Amino acid sequence: MQNKPKPNIPANLLWEFDYDTFNFDKSAKIAIERVLQMGNLKQWKEIKRYYTTQQIVETIEWSAQLDKRDKDFCRFFLNSDLLNAA
């Protein structure tokens, strides 16, 4: 992941952090969780591009912010073809 440009996730999703110094690798779970909670389709595609499916699934399981319904939806959406359709 070192060679990849940082994901195009808007600063407003990470409002309480200094966006210019935010480390998308060390704070992967935070960035992923915010997009799962509040992101749009374009931002979902960005986390799918930048992070591995395993990292995203681990974040879904780890998250205390997502309830069971949200976690079920995230797993379904991640494994569907819908991310590639649009």
N, C-alpha and C positions, 0 to 999 in steps of 0.2 A: 504494500500500500504506500510505501514511501514515495514511489514515482508518480502516483496519481495526483492530479490536482484535487484540492479539497472539494468536498461536495457543495453543490450550489443550494445550500439551505439558508433561508433568510435569517438575518440577525434577530428579527422579532420573535422567532421561535426559541431563541436562546437569550432572552431579554436580560436575565440577571448575571450574565457572564460578559467578560470583555471579548467581544466577537473577534477582534483583531489578533488576540493571543489564544483563542480557544483551540485546543488540540483535539481534532476530530478522531484521532486514533486512541489517545489515552482516555477520552471521554465519550467513547463510542456509544455506550448504553444511553447516556443522556441525550445525545443527538438523535439516535434512533427512536428512543421513546417519544421525544417531542414530535417527530414527524409522524409516528404512529398515532399519536393523540390528536394533533392539530394540522398535520400537513395535507397538502393536496396531491393529486395524482402525479404531477411533475416532481414533487419532493419525494414521494414514495419511490419513483423511478431513480432518483438520485441516491437514496440510501441503498437501493438494490444494486446500483452500479458500483458504489464505493465500498460497501460492506458485503461480507459473505452471507449467504442464507443462514448459515449456522449462527453467526453473530446476531442476526435479526431475530431468529427463533429464541436464542438464549436471552435476548433482551425482553421478548414477549413474556417468557417464563419468569424472568427476574422482576419485572415491573410491578410495583405496588400501586401505580397510578391507573393501570388498566384493570377493569373488572373482568369477570369471566366472559361475558358477552363480547367485550372489546377484544380480548385475547383470542377467542374463537374466530371472530371476524378477521383479525390480523393474520392468523394462520391460514384461513381459507383464502383470503385475498392474495397472500404471498405465494401460495401454491397454485393459484389459478392462472389462466392465460390473460386475465384482465389487465395486468400491468403491461403486457406487450401489445395489447389490442389498440390502444389509443396512441 
